């Protein structure tokens, strides 16, 4: 008997069927915002959407069995996912049976994720009885007769996805190149600044009309006003919030204009943006990064920090004082957005070694949480002297320093010290290895001692049993001493496990430290300082006004890793 195929055959749509079509058009604008030509760009975007719709309407004229139900568009939306307003509206009409035919100019307009695109074309649409047409690609599921067409669709979808990945990588590379030059790669400049293109570089300049308002906001917050009170003051002064300022072009309310109050969130954005102390914190990936997941905390590789890229509106001391006030507020109300525990604090690698050069007090770290335009949140760290906020005779001159600048100064000082000390890369790594081997030798020796203690106690247990057996020790005394011996043996076993863990950790730290030191000797910019390396190589760092630092290293010219070394 002939075997029947278990594969479901796609039911062919009758030729006489009449279709209600929905035209879908999409345009992505990845990487184009940096061109600085918004008006002409908007014109080109609209023309492209109109062109796609025009091509589809011409196709409908040539096919009388189809009539147009509606057009669905997504402007400035990536094709790597299907969370688009226009697309979702179209699918809503598909589910309502309003349309049973989807027409696009080409597959790339429908989507650039080959898995989801293929899922819609080959599974979802056939199941719902919907015809799909990609005009320039020559795809029409009504006319599909063999598996060859399905293979062609999959291949085209895969090429479209690879194109999206390639574009995202090129945008990221271009963006990083501009950021390395200190160029502002954002869209609308922050309130208080204006952006200008100079020799292919987008620079920020102080806006004379709004810069004073930014400074007033900082002064009011430091004087004790909260964000709602600041918002009220700005409203009473008739100052437009940033959105209306960009729309009207007026800082203060003019006759006939509506005045809207600043929100507390907007005031907070001004108070927490490092741009106002002359620092740019920018994400290196494009906003529509390919397959970007949920917005999260991003690591150091995902964003860049550039110091002194433009003229500041407030000093670092003022900015960090405000940041410290926010952290204090967050400690009291742990659910406060922005400075809450939702944004993880990184390890303080300078804890215990960073001091004020004038008063000798430990420098205090403050963390500023900035929300990027992509929705991700990054932490920006700095240090300031707590005695600078005193009001009595013990007040210390104001001083502060950014962590990124401190990292650069420490790396530079290390390179110079290594060169002056005549330390070679091999010798430095070798000496660190010797120190680690000595630590491991001591750990192994203690493990052996724990094992010997266990053997002694076990032997003592046998002797106790003999004493009990021959009547020289009572049952109660035997049980009590046995219990104590078992407890001691267990403690020794736990101690051995702890020592083994430290042994494994020392081995791992040795590898990481060796890699760090090799990169440091090579002046690798990507070398990341760690707390262990800082505390091994440096005894003390003193910070003075004007970002001057004095570093006391933990080794001397002729002796590596000897505490109490010379100063740099």
C-alpha positions in Angstrom: 0.0 0.0 0.0 1.3 3.4 -0.9 2.6 5.5 2.0 1.0 8.9 2.6 3.1 11.9 3.6 2.7 13.2 7.1 3.5 16.7 6.0 0.5 19.1 5.8 -0.1 20.3 2.3 -0.7 24.0 2.0 -4.2 24.6 0.8 -4.2 26.6 -2.5 -6.3 29.7 -2.5 -9.1 29.7 -5.2 -8.3 31.9 -8.2 -11.7 33.5 -8.0 -11.2 34.7 -4.5 -11.4 38.4 -3.8 -8.8 39.9 -1.5 -8.9 42.9 0.9 -5.3 44.1 0.9 -3.3 46.0 3.5 -0.2 47.9 2.3 2.7 48.0 4.8 5.6 50.4 4.5 8.6 50.9 6.9 11.7 53.1 7.0 14.6 52.9 9.4 16.9 55.9 10.1 19.8 54.1 11.7 22.8 56.4 11.9 21.3 59.2 10.0 20.7 61.5 12.9 24.3 62.4 13.1 24.2 64.1 9.7 22.8 67.3 11.3 20.3 67.9 8.5 17.0 67.3 10.1 14.7 69.2 7.7 16.0 67.6 4.5 16.1 64.2 6.3 12.5 64.4 7.2 11.6 65.2 3.6 13.5 62.2 2.3 11.9 59.9 4.9 8.4 60.9 3.9 9.3 60.6 0.2 10.6 57.0 0.8 7.4 56.0 2.7 5.3 57.5 -0.1 7.3 55.7 -2.7 6.7 52.3 -1.1 3.0 53.0 -0.9 2.9 54.2 -4.5 4.6 51.0 -5.8 2.1 48.9 -3.9 -0.9 50.9 -5.2 0.3 50.5 -8.8 0.5 46.8 -8.2 -3.1 46.8 -6.9 -4.2 48.5 -10.1 -2.8 45.7 -12.1 -4.6 43.1 -10.0 -8.3 43.7 -10.0 -9.0 40.7 -7.7 -7.5 42.8 -4.9 -8.9 46.0 -3.3 -7.1 48.3 -0.8 -8.4 48.3 2.7 -5.8 50.5 4.5 -2.1 51.6 4.5 0.1 50.9 7.6 3.4 52.7 8.1 6.3 52.8 10.6 8.6 55.7 10.3 12.0 55.5 12.0 11.5 51.9 13.2 14.1 49.1 13.0 13.3 45.9 11.1 15.1 43.7 13.6 12.0 43.3 15.7 8.2 43.5 15.2 7.3 45.7 18.1 6.1 48.5 15.8 2.9 50.6 16.1 2.0 50.4 12.4 2.7 46.7 12.1 0.7 45.9 15.3 -2.2 47.9 13.9 -2.1 45.9 10.7 -2.0 42.6 12.6 -5.0 43.7 14.6 -7.0 44.2 11.4 -5.7 40.7 10.2 -7.1 39.1 13.4 -10.4 41.0 12.8 -10.6 39.5 9.3 -10.6 43.0 7.8 -7.6 42.2 5.6 -6.5 38.9 4.1 -3.6 40.1 2.0 -0.5 41.9 3.0 1.6 43.8 0.4 5.1 45.2 0.9 7.5 46.7 -1.6 10.2 44.1 -0.6 11.0 41.7 2.2 13.4 44.0 4.0 10.5 46.5 4.5 8.6 43.8 6.3 11.4 42.8 8.6 15.2 42.0 8.9 15.0 39.2 11.5 15.1 36.1 9.4 13.6 33.8 12.0 10.5 36.0 12.9 10.0 37.1 9.3 10.0 33.5 8.1 7.7 32.5 10.9 5.1 35.1 9.8 5.4 34.2 6.0 5.5 30.4 6.3 3.4 29.7 9.4 1.3 32.6 10.8 -0.1 34.0 7.6 -0.9 30.6 6.0 -2.6 29.5 9.2 -4.7 32.7 9.2 -5.4 32.4 5.5 -3.5 35.6 4.6 -1.8 36.1 1.3 1.6 37.7 1.4 3.2 39.7 -1.5 6.7 41.2 -1.7 6.6 43.0 -5.0 10.2 43.6 -6.1 11.3 40.2 -4.6 8.7 38.4 -6.7 7.2 36.6 -3.7 3.5 35.8 -3.7 2.4 33.0 -1.3 -0.7 32.6 -3.6 1.6 31.3 -6.3 4.0 29.2 -4.3 4.2 25.7 -5.8 7.5 24.2 -4.5 10.0 24.2 -1.7 12.4 26.2 -3.9 10.4 29.4 -3.3 10.5 28.8 0.5 14.3 28.4 0.3 14.6 31.6 -1.6 12.5 33.4 1.0 14.7 32.1 3.8 17.8 33.1 1.9 16.5 36.7 1.3 15.5 37.0 5.0 19.0 35.9 6.1 20.7 38.4 3.8 18.4 41.2 5.1 19.3 40.2 8.7 23.1 40.2 7.9 22.7 43.6 6.3 21.1 44.9 9.5 24.0 43.6 11.6 26.5 45.1 9.3 24.8 48.5 9.4 24.6 48.4 13.2 28.3 47.6 13.4 29.3 50.4 11.0 27.1 52.9 13.0 28.8 51.8 16.2 32.3 52.1 14.7 31.5 55.6 13.3 29.9 56.7 16.6 32.9 55.5 18.6 35.3 57.3 16.2 33.4 60.6 16.8 33.3 60.1 20.5 37.1 59.5 20.6 37.5 62.9 19.1 35.3 64.4 21.8 32.3 64.9 19.5 28.8 65.1 20.8 26.9 62.2 19.2 23.5 62.8 20.8 20.5 64.4 19.2 19.1 67.5 20.9 21.9 69.3 22.9 21.3 69.4 26.7 19.4 72.4 28.1 21.9 75.2 28.7 24.0 74.3 25.6 23.8 74.6 21.9 25.5 72.4 19.3 27.5 73.4 16.3 29.4 71.5 13.6 33.1 72.5 13.4 35.4 70.7 11.0 33.2 67.6 11.0 33.0 67.6 14.8 29.8 68.3 16.7 30.7 70.6 19.6 28.8 71.9 22.6 28.8 75.6 23.4 27.3 77.4 26.3 23.9 78.9 25.5 23.9 82.5 26.9 20.1 82.4 27.3 19.7 79.2 29.3 23.0 78.6 31.0 22.2 80.9 33.9 19.1 78.9 34.6 21.0 75.7 34.9 23.4 77.3 37.4 20.4 78.7 39.4 19.0 75.1 39.6 22.2 73.8 41.1 22.4 76.8 43.6 18.8 76.3 44.7 19.4 72.6 45.3 22.5 73.2 47.3 20.7 75.8 49.4 18.2 73.2 50.5 15.4 73.4 48.1 14.0 70.1 46.8 13.1 69.4 43.2 9.4 70.3 43.5 10.3 73.6 45.2 12.8 74.4 42.4 10.1 73.6 39.9 7.8 76.1 41.6 10.4 78.8 41.5 11.0 78.3 37.8 7.3 78.4 37.1 6.9 81.6 39.1 9.7 83.2 37.1 7.8 82.3 33.9 10.6 80.0 32.6 9.5 77.5 29.9 10.4 73.9 30.5 13.1 72.6 28.0 10.5 71.0 25.7 8.5 74.2 25.2 11.7 76.2 25.0 12.8 74.1 22.0 9.3 74.4 20.5 8.8 78.2 20.9 12.5 79.4 21.0 11.7 81.5 24.0 13.3 81.0 27.4 10.5 83.0 29.2 6.8 83.0 28.5 5.7 85.4 25.9 2.2 86.8 25.4 -0.2 84.2 24.1 2.1 81.3 25.0 1.1 78.5 27.4 3.4 78.1 30.5 3.9 74.6 31.7 5.6 73.7 35.0 8.9 71.9 35.0 8.5 68.3 36.3 10.6 67.1 39.2 12.1 64.5 36.8 13.3 67.2 34.4 14.9 69.1 37.3 16.6 65.9 38.4 17.9 65.3 34.8 19.7 68.7 35.0 21.1 68.0 38.4 22.5 64.5 37.5 23.9 65.0 34.0 27.7 65.1 34.0 27.6 67.2 30.8 27.3 70.3 33.0 30.8 69.8 34.5 32.3 69.5 31.0 32.1 65.7 30.8 30.5 63.6 28.0 29.0 60.2 28.9 27.8 58.6 25.7 26.8 55.1 24.7 29.0 53.6 22.0 26.3 51.4 20.4 23.7 52.9 18.2 20.3 53.5 19.7 18.7 50.7 17.7 21.5 48.2 18.4 20.8 45.0 16.6 18.9 42.5 18.8 19.2 44.9 21.8 17.6 43.2 24.8 15.8 44.9 27.7 17.4 48.1 28.9 19.7 47.5 31.7 22.8 48.7 33.5 25.6 48.9 30.9 29.2 48.2 31.5 32.3 50.3 30.7 32.7 48.8 27.3 29.2 50.0 26.2 29.8 53.7 26.9 32.6 56.3 26.8 33.5 59.1 29.2 35.5 62.1 27.9 36.7 64.8 30.2 36.9 68.5 29.4 35.2 68.3 26.0 33.4 71.6 26.4 33.1 74.5 28.8 31.4 73.5 32.1 28.4 75.3 33.6 29.2 74.1 37.1 32.4 73.0 38.8 33.2 69.4 39.7 33.0 70.3 43.4 29.4 71.6 43.0 28.4 68.6 40.9 29.8 66.0 43.3 28.2 67.8 46.3 24.9 67.5 44.6 25.6 63.8 43.8 26.4 63.2 47.5 23.1 64.8 48.5 21.3 62.5 46.2 23.1 59.4 47.5 22.2 60.5 51.1 18.6 60.9 50.1 18.7 57.4 48.4 20.0 55.8 51.6 17.0 57.3 53.5 14.4 56.4 50.8 15.8 53.3 49.0 13.1 53.3 46.4 14.1 56.7 45.0 14.4 56.3 41.2 17.8 56.9 39.6 19.9 56.5 42.8 18.1 53.4 44.1 19.5 49.9 44.4 18.1 49.2 40.9 21.4 50.6 39.6 24.2 48.5 41.0 27.2 50.3 42.6 30.6 49.2 41.3 33.4 48.2 43.6 35.4 51.1 45.1 38.9 50.2 44.0 40.5 53.2 45.7 38.9 52.5 49.1 41.5 52.9 51.9 44.3 54.4 49.7 42.8 57.7 48.5 43.2 60.8 50.8 42.9 64.5 50.7 46.4 66.0 50.3 45.6 69.0 52.5 43.7 67.6 55.6 44.6 63.9 55.3 41.0 62.8 55.4 39.8 59.9 53.3 38.3 61.0 50.0 34.6 60.1 49.8 33.2 58.4 46.7 30.0 59.7 45.1 28.1 58.0 42.3 25.9 59.7 39.7 23.4 57.6 37.8 22.7 58.9 34.3 20.0 57.5 32.0 21.1 57.4 28.4 18.8 58.1 25.4 18.7 54.4 24.8 17.0 53.8 28.1 20.1 52.2 29.7 21.6 53.5 32.9 25.3 54.1 33.6 27.2 55.1 36.8 29.6 57.9 36.8 31.9 58.1 39.9 33.9 60.8 41.5 35.7 61.6 44.8 35.6 64.8 47.0 37.0 65.8 50.4 34.2 65.8 53.1 36.0 68.5 55.1 35.5 71.0 52.3 31.8 71.2 53.3 32.6 72.2 56.9 31.7 75.7 58.0 34.2 76.1 60.9 37.9 76.7 61.0 38.6 73.1 60.0 37.2 73.6 56.5 39.4 72.2 53.8 39.9 73.8 50.4 37.4 72.4 47.9 38.7 69.6 45.7 37.3 66.7 43.8 38.3 64.4 41.0 36.6 62.1 38.5 37.3 58.4 38.8 38.1 58.2 35.0 40.6 61.0 35.2 42.1 59.4 38.4 42.4 56.1 36.5 44.3 57.8 33.7 46.7 59.5 36.2 47.4 56.3 38.1 48.1 54.4 34.9 50.4 57.1 33.7 52.3 57.2 37.0 52.6 53.4 37.0 54.1 53.4 33.5 56.6 56.1 34.6 57.5 54.3 37.8 58.1 51.0 36.0 60.4 52.8 33.5 62.4 54.6 36.3 62.7 51.4 38.3 64.0 49.5 35.4 61.4 46.8 35.8 60.9 44.6 32.8 57.6 42.9 32.0 59.0 39.5 32.7 60.5 40.4 36.0 57.3 42.2 37.2 55.2 39.1 36.4 57.8 36.8 37.8 58.0 38.7 41.1 54.2 38.6 41.4 54.3 34.9 40.7 56.8 34.4 43.5 54.6 36.3 45.9 51.6 34.2 44.9 53.6 31.0 45.2 54.7 32.0 48.7 51.0 32.6 49.6 50.0 29.2 48.2 52.9 27.5 50.0 51.6 28.9 53.3 48.0 27.8 52.5 49.1 24.2 51.6 51.2 24.1 54.8 48.2 25.1 56.9 46.1 22.4 55.1 48.6 19.8 56.0 48.5 20.9 59.7 44.7 20.6 59.7 45.0 17.1 58.4 47.5 16.2 61.1 45.3 17.6 63.8 42.4 15.5 62.5 44.6 12.3 62.7 45.6 13.1 66.3 42.0 13.6 67.3 40.9 10.4 65.6 43.7 8.5 67.5 42.6 10.1 70.7 39.1 8.9 70.0 40.3 5.3 69.9 42.1 5.7 73.2 38.9 7.2 74.8 37.0 4.1 73.7 39.5 1.8 75.3 39.3 3.7 78.5 35.5 3.5 78.5 35.7 -0.3 77.6 37.9 -1.1 80.5 35.8 1.1 82.9 38.2 3.9 83.6 35.8 6.4 81.8 32.1 6.7 82.4 29.6 6.5 79.5 28.6 10.1 80.0 32.2 11.3 80.0 32.9 9.2 76.9 29.9 10.6 74.9 30.8 14.2 75.9 34.4 13.9 74.8 33.4 12.0 71.6 31.1 14.8 70.7 33.8 17.5 71.2 36.2 15.5 69.1 33.7 15.1 66.3 33.1 18.9 66.4 36.8 19.6 66.2 37.3 17.3 63.3 34.4 19.0 61.4 35.9 22.4 62.1 39.2 21.2 60.7 37.4 19.9 57.6 35.6 23.2 57.0 39.0 25.0 57.5 40.6 22.8 54.9 37.7 23.6 52.4 38.2 27.3 53.1 41.9 27.1 52.5 41.4 25.1 49.3 39.0 27.8 48.1 41.6 30.5 48.9 44.2 28.4 47.1 42.0 28.3 43.9 41.2 31.9 44.2 44.9 32.9 44.5 45.7 30.9 41.4 42.9 32.7 39.5 44.0 36.1 40.8 47.6 35.4 39.7 46.4 34.8 36.1 44.3 38.0 36.1 47.1 40.0 37.8 49.7 38.8 35.3 47.4 39.7 32.4 46.8 43.1 33.8 50.5 43.8 34.4 51.5 42.7 30.9 48.8 45.0 29.4 49.9 47.8 31.7 53.5 47.5 30.7 52.3 47.7 27.0 50.3 50.8 27.8 47.0 49.2 26.8 44.2 51.7 27.0 41.7 49.0 27.6 43.5 47.8 30.7 41.0 47.9 33.6 42.3 48.8 37.1 41.2 46.5 39.9 41.1 46.8 43.6 43.6 44.0 44.1 46.2 45.6 41.8 45.8 49.0 43.3 46.3 47.8 46.8 49.3 45.6 45.8 51.2 48.3 43.9 50.1 51.5 45.7 50.2 52.4 49.4 48.6 55.8 49.3 47.2 58.5 46.9 47.0 62.1 47.9 44.7 64.5 46.0 45.3 68.2 45.8 43.4 71.1 44.1 43.7 71.3 40.3 43.6 67.5 39.8 47.2 67.1 41.2 47.9 63.7 42.8 50.8 62.3 44.7 51.2 58.5 44.6 53.2 56.5 47.2 54.0 53.2 45.6 54.4 49.9 47.5 57.7 49.1 46.0 61.2 50.7 45.7 63.6 51.1 42.9 65.5 48.0 43.8 62.9 46.0 45.6 59.5 45.0 44.2 56.4 44.9 46.4 58.2 46.2 49.5 55.8 48.4 51.6 56.8 52.0 52.2 58.2 52.8 48.8 59.2 56.2 47.3 56.7 58.8 46.2 55.8 59.8 42.7 
